[in-house]
């Protein structure tokens, strides 16, 4: 009976890791596209940024479906991450004495040992971010005669506040740390753990984490230091 219980628990954990990997990679894709859209604030100006936002809103039901899929992926990812962490804590109640890097083959780093903490911070940040931007003040403007929301103005107002600007930057740095290990871990959970590919996937994760962290910090720093 004990053996059967262990096998069942193992299979459940593996399934949770697979779901976490799939949803995690889907969210990485969304975050990358979102970063590119945000950069239109700096490199396109008010008209380009507001037009980009307006085109998304104009998708109507299509956007609602995409948002529902993203919300589901986010919740599934967070639920499985928390469930696995709790399971690991129960299996090893003593925990770790200290956080340190271990290198190959486990790729144990500060990024990997703090995944649950950076994940929870990102979860809270996402809720605050949606409330602040998606459901925040609605300023009106026109671009080539088309009425639309002036999201550019809202972004400027928020990032002139040092607490919000540098708080945002700090969380985006944590996002980079989260992705540094998370990207590699997702492929490991999906079976891409051959030594020939593992180091390359890990390197891509590191680069992706750096690119996204820098990409997302450009807008708040640009707004704060240009006003």
ZIWOMO-V352783 format. One line per field, one symbol per residue. ss: DSSP state (@ for helix, = for strand, . for the rest). phi: phi as a letter, one per 20 degrees, with the letter a starting at -180 (. if undefined). burial: 1 if it has 24 or more other ideal C-beta (glycine too) atoms within 12 Angstrom, else 0. A space follows every 10 residues. Layout:
# ZIWOMO-V352783
ss: ???
phi: ???
burial: ???
This chain:
# ZIWOMO-V352783
ss: .@@@@@@@@@ @@@@@@@@@@ @@@@@@@@@@ @@@@@@@@@@ @@@.@@@@@@ @@@@@@@... @@@@@@@@@@ @@@@@@@@@@ @@@@@@@@@@ @......... ..=....=.@ @@@.@@@@@@ @@@@@@@@@@ @@@@.....= ===..====. @@@@@@@@@. .@@@@@@@@@ @@@@@@@@@@ @@@@@@@@@. ....@@@@@@ @@@@@@@@@@ @@@@@@@@@@ @@@@@..
phi: .fffffffff ffffffffff ffffffffgf ffffffffff feedngffff fffffffffl gfffffffff ffffffffgf ffffffffff fcffmdfbeb ecmfeflfcg fffdgfffff ffffgfffff ffefdegded bcclnefafe fgfffgffef egfffeffgf ffffgffffg effffffffe nedfgfdgff ffffffffff ffffgfefff ffffedc
burial: 0000000000 0010011111 1011111101 1101101111 1100010011 1111010000 0000000001 0011011101 1001100000 0000000000 0000001010 1111110110 1110110010 0010000000 0010000111 1111110110 0001101111 1111111111 1111111110 0000000000 1101110110 1110111111 1111000
